[in-house]
Amino acid sequence: MATKSADHYYIELGGINYGFAVPKDSYKGIETLLGVKKVASNTKNVVYGANSPKPPRVRIRTENGKSYTRFIDSKKIDSAIVDSGLIGKTLRGSRIVSASIAR
């Protein structure tokens, strides 16, 4: 299932496991804060390619000026964004300086 160039994750969403593939290390170090879980060989009912519903997304800005968008479990919004849990963590080698819900 997983390849060397991609990681496969899922978020529990409305009774299904919303699955998605992303470039390697896209969630490294922040996966728990965002509530995403790596797909394992024994993970059941993972649905890829669903257009609706989709999990919310968070926009993350790092100190090197880059901006990233990542999926987030709606149950993690308060701890990751409202309570600033992401601030100071590292993403792609740069410290996170802001996070907000992506529109």
N, C-alpha and C positions, 0 to 999 in steps of 0.2 A: 504494500500500500504506500508507505512513505518512500520518498526518493532522497538522494543525497542533496538535491537542490531545493527541496520543499519540506516544510513541517505541516502536519495535519492536526488541526485543533477542532474542538467543538464547544458549544455553549448550550446548556440545557435551556430550552425555550418552548413553553407551551406544550409540554408532554413529548417533545422530540429533542433529539440532539442535533442542533444546527451545525453542520460540518463545513469546514473551509480549509483550503490549502494556501499557505503563504510562503514567501521566500524564507530560507533557513535563517533562524535566529531573530525573526521579526518580533517575537514576544519574549525573547530571552530576558530574564530578570524581572519581568512585570506580569507574567502570566497569572500568578495567584492574585495579584491586586486587581486584575481585570476580570477574573473569574472564568478564564478559558482553560480548558483541559486538553492535554495531548491525546489524540486518538491512539488507543492501544489495540492489540490484536483481539482482545476480548470485549471491546467496546461495542455495545449493541445499539441498533436503531439510529445510526448516524445518517442524516439526510444532507446530501450535497446539492447545490444549485437551486435551492428554494428561493423564489423571488419574494415571497411573503409567507409568514412574517420574517423579518430580519431583526437581529439584535441591534440595540443602539450602538453608535460609534463614538469614540472619544478622539478629539484632536489634541495631539501632544506636540509641544514645541520644546526644542532643546537649545542649550546655550550656544551651540554652533550655528544657530539660525535656521535649522531644518525643522520641517513640520511633517508629522506622520499622523495617519488615521488608523485606528485599530478598533476592532469589535470589543464590546464590554458587556458583561452580564448586568442586566438592569439592577440586580440585587447588590452590585458592587459600586454603583455610582456614588453613593454617599461617602464610603470610605476612600475611594480612589480620587474623586474629584472634589466633593464638598469639603471633606476633611483633609484635603491636600496630600493624600497618601502617595501619589505618584511623584510629587515634587521632591527633587533631590536624587531620585533613582536614576539609573543609567539606561539609556536606550541607544543602541548602535554606537557606543563609545562616547556618548555625550550626555551630560547631566540634564534631566528634565527640569524646565523652568516654569512651564504652565500646562494645564490640561483643562479642557472644557468639552461639553457635549458638542459633537459635530452636527451641523445642520444639513 
